[in-house]
Amino acid sequence: MEEIYRAHARTVYKFLLSPCHDPETAEELTQETFYQAVRSADRFDGSCKVSTWLCQIAKHLFYHHVRKRRREEPLPEEGDGLPPLPSAEAEAMDRDGQLSLLRRIHALPEPGREVVYLRTFGGLSFREIGEVLGRTETWARVTFYRSKEQLKKGGEHDEG
C-alpha cells in the first residue's frame, strides 16, 4: 500500500484540492482516502485503474465532508452584508445544467471519461494524466479534446 500511496497521493490530493480550494482539507481528505482504501482493499476488483478507484473514494469523502460542514454551519443573520442568495429557481436551473453535464461526462466511453475526470475535477496536467494512465502527454491532450468535442455535440442535442 505504501507503493500505491507514493504513486497516487499527489493525484488524489490535486483531485481534492480542485473542488475544496483548501490545502489543509485536501490533505486531510487525501489521508482519509488512503485509510478508506486500506479498509476496503478487498473490494477493489481491478475493473478500473487504481487511480480512478482512489479518486472515487476521495470524491465520496469530499461529498460527505461538504454535507457535514453544511449541517454544522450557522445560518447567516439577515442584513449581515452578504450578497442575496440566488432564487430557488436559479439554483435549480444551475444544478440541472451541472447534472446534465455530469451525466454526459459519465456517458463518455473510456478512456475519454477518465481523462475528462482527471483533467476537469482532478486538475491534473496532460503530462500527469499520461503518466497515471500509462500513455503519453499527447495522447492525453488528443483524448481530452475528442471527449470535449463529444460533450459539445451532446449538449447541442439536448437543446435542439
ZATILUM-171841 format. One record per residue (C-alpha): residue number from 1; residue in one letter; x, y, z. Coordinates in steps of 0.1 Angstrom, whole numbers. Layout:
// ZATILUM-171841
+-----+-----+-------+-------+-------+
:   n : res :  east : north :    up :
+-----+-----+-------+-------+-------+
: NUM :   a :     X :     Y :     Z :
...
+-----+-----+-------+-------+-------+
//
This chain:
// ZATILUM-171841
+-----+-----+-------+-------+-------+
:   n : res :  east : north :    up :
+-----+-----+-------+-------+-------+
:   1 :   m :     0 :     0 :     0 :
:   2 :   e :    29 :    23 :     6 :
:   3 :   e :    39 :    20 :   -30 :
:   4 :   i :     4 :    28 :   -41 :
:   5 :   y :     4 :    58 :   -18 :
:   6 :   r :    37 :    71 :   -33 :
:   7 :   a :    24 :    66 :   -68 :
:   8 :   h :   -11 :    82 :   -63 :
:   9 :   a :   -11 :   105 :   -33 :
:  10 :   r :    -3 :   136 :   -54 :
:  11 :   t :   -30 :   127 :   -79 :
:  12 :   v :   -56 :   123 :   -52 :
:  13 :   y :   -45 :   155 :   -34 :
:  14 :   k :   -48 :   175 :   -66 :
:  15 :   f :   -82 :   159 :   -74 :
:  16 :   l :   -94 :   170 :   -40 :
:  17 :   l :   -78 :   204 :   -40 :
:  18 :   s :   -97 :   214 :   -72 :
:  19 :   p :  -132 :   213 :   -56 :
:  20 :   c :  -123 :   222 :   -20 :
:  21 :   h :   -98 :   250 :   -26 :
:  22 :   d :   -82 :   244 :     8 :
:  23 :   p :   -48 :   227 :    10 :
:  24 :   e :   -54 :   215 :    46 :
:  25 :   t :   -88 :   200 :    39 :
:  26 :   a :   -74 :   184 :     7 :
:  27 :   e :   -45 :   169 :    27 :
:  28 :   e :   -68 :   156 :    54 :
:  29 :   l :   -92 :   140 :    28 :
:  30 :   t :   -62 :   125 :    10 :
:  31 :   q :   -51 :   108 :    41 :
:  32 :   e :   -86 :    96 :    48 :
:  33 :   t :   -89 :    84 :    12 :
:  34 :   f :   -59 :    61 :    17 :
:  35 :   y :   -72 :    49 :    51 :
:  36 :   q :  -105 :    40 :    35 :
:  37 :   a :   -87 :    23 :     6 :
:  38 :   v :   -68 :     1 :    30 :
:  39 :   r :  -100 :    -8 :    48 :
:  40 :   s :  -118 :   -16 :    15 :
:  41 :   a :   -89 :   -31 :    -5 :
:  42 :   d :  -106 :   -65 :    -6 :
:  43 :   r :  -134 :   -49 :   -26 :
:  44 :   f :  -112 :   -35 :   -53 :
:  45 :   d :  -119 :   -58 :   -83 :
:  46 :   g :   -95 :   -43 :  -108 :
:  47 :   s :  -122 :   -32 :  -132 :
:  48 :   c :  -107 :     3 :  -133 :
:  49 :   k :   -73 :    18 :  -126 :
:  50 :   v :   -62 :    22 :   -91 :
:  51 :   s :   -61 :    60 :   -95 :
:  52 :   t :   -97 :    60 :  -106 :
:  53 :   w :  -107 :    39 :   -77 :
:  54 :   l :   -89 :    62 :   -53 :
:  55 :   c :  -104 :    93 :   -68 :
:  56 :   q :  -139 :    77 :   -64 :
:  57 :   i :  -132 :    72 :   -27 :
:  58 :   a :  -119 :   107 :   -25 :
:  59 :   k :  -150 :   121 :   -43 :
:  60 :   h :  -173 :   103 :   -18 :
:  61 :   l :  -153 :   116 :    12 :
:  62 :   f :  -154 :   151 :    -2 :
:  63 :   y :  -192 :   150 :    -6 :
:  64 :   h :  -195 :   137 :    29 :
:  65 :   h :  -173 :   165 :    42 :
:  66 :   v :  -194 :   191 :    24 :
:  67 :   r :  -227 :   177 :    38 :
:  68 :   k :  -212 :   176 :    73 :
:  69 :   r :  -200 :   212 :    70 :
:  70 :   r :  -234 :   224 :    58 :
:  71 :   r :  -251 :   208 :    89 :
:  72 :   e :  -226 :   225 :   112 :
:  73 :   e :  -226 :   260 :    97 :
:  74 :   p :  -248 :   285 :   114 :
:  75 :   l :  -273 :   303 :    93 :
:  76 :   p :  -263 :   339 :    84 :
:  77 :   e :  -282 :   367 :   101 :
:  78 :   e :  -303 :   389 :    78 :
:  79 :   g :  -285 :   421 :    67 :
:  80 :   d :  -251 :   408 :    76 :
:  81 :   g :  -236 :   422 :    44 :
:  82 :   l :  -237 :   390 :    24 :
:  83 :   p :  -250 :   392 :   -12 :
:  84 :   p :  -285 :   380 :   -16 :
:  85 :   l :  -289 :   343 :   -21 :
:  86 :   p :  -299 :   331 :   -56 :
:  87 :   s :  -335 :   322 :   -60 :
:  88 :   a :  -345 :   285 :   -57 :
:  89 :   e :  -354 :   286 :   -94 :
:  90 :   a :  -320 :   299 :  -104 :
:  91 :   e :  -303 :   273 :   -82 :
:  92 :   a :  -324 :   245 :   -97 :
:  93 :   m :  -316 :   256 :  -132 :
:  94 :   d :  -279 :   258 :  -124 :
:  95 :   r :  -280 :   224 :  -107 :
:  96 :   d :  -299 :   209 :  -136 :
:  97 :   g :  -272 :   222 :  -160 :
:  98 :   q :  -244 :   207 :  -139 :
:  99 :   l :  -263 :   174 :  -136 :
: 100 :   s :  -268 :   173 :  -173 :
: 101 :   l :  -231 :   179 :  -179 :
: 102 :   l :  -221 :   153 :  -154 :
: 103 :   r :  -245 :   127 :  -170 :
: 104 :   r :  -229 :   134 :  -204 :
: 105 :   i :  -194 :   131 :  -190 :
: 106 :   h :  -204 :    98 :  -173 :
: 107 :   a :  -218 :    85 :  -206 :
: 108 :   l :  -185 :    91 :  -224 :
: 109 :   p :  -167 :    59 :  -234 :
: 110 :   e :  -134 :    50 :  -217 :
: 111 :   p :  -107 :    62 :  -217 :
: 112 :   g :  -122 :    96 :  -226 :
: 113 :   r :  -143 :    97 :  -194 :
: 114 :   e :  -114 :    91 :  -172 :
: 115 :   v :   -92 :   117 :  -189 :
: 116 :   v :  -120 :   143 :  -186 :
: 117 :   y :  -125 :   134 :  -148 :
: 118 :   l :   -87 :   137 :  -142 :
: 119 :   r :   -83 :   169 :  -161 :
: 120 :   t :  -115 :   187 :  -150 :
: 121 :   f :  -121 :   175 :  -115 :
: 122 :   g :   -86 :   164 :  -106 :
: 123 :   g :   -68 :   194 :  -121 :
: 124 :   l :   -41 :   172 :  -135 :
: 125 :   s :   -18 :   183 :  -163 :
: 126 :   f :   -19 :   163 :  -196 :
: 127 :   r :    16 :   150 :  -187 :
: 128 :   e :     3 :   138 :  -153 :
: 129 :   i :   -27 :   122 :  -169 :
: 130 :   g :    -5 :   104 :  -194 :
: 131 :   e :    17 :    91 :  -165 :
: 132 :   v :   -14 :    80 :  -145 :
: 133 :   l :   -29 :    61 :  -174 :
: 134 :   g :     4 :    48 :  -188 :
: 135 :   r :     2 :    69 :  -220 :
: 136 :   t :    18 :   100 :  -235 :
: 137 :   e :    11 :   136 :  -228 :
: 138 :   t :     0 :   140 :  -265 :
: 139 :   w :   -24 :   110 :  -262 :
: 140 :   a :   -40 :   127 :  -231 :
: 141 :   r :   -44 :   160 :  -250 :
: 142 :   v :   -60 :   144 :  -280 :
: 143 :   t :   -82 :   122 :  -259 :
: 144 :   f :   -94 :   152 :  -238 :
: 145 :   y :  -100 :   173 :  -270 :
: 146 :   r :  -120 :   145 :  -287 :
: 147 :   s :  -141 :   139 :  -255 :
: 148 :   k :  -147 :   176 :  -251 :
: 149 :   e :  -160 :   177 :  -287 :
: 150 :   q :  -183 :   147 :  -280 :
: 151 :   l :  -197 :   166 :  -250 :
: 152 :   k :  -203 :   197 :  -271 :
: 153 :   k :  -222 :   176 :  -297 :
: 154 :   g :  -242 :   160 :  -269 :
: 155 :   g :  -251 :   195 :  -255 :
: 156 :   e :  -264 :   206 :  -289 :
: 157 :   h :  -287 :   176 :  -290 :
: 158 :   d :  -301 :   184 :  -255 :
: 159 :   e :  -312 :   219 :  -266 :
: 160 :   g :  -323 :   211 :  -302 :
+-----+-----+-------+-------+-------+
//
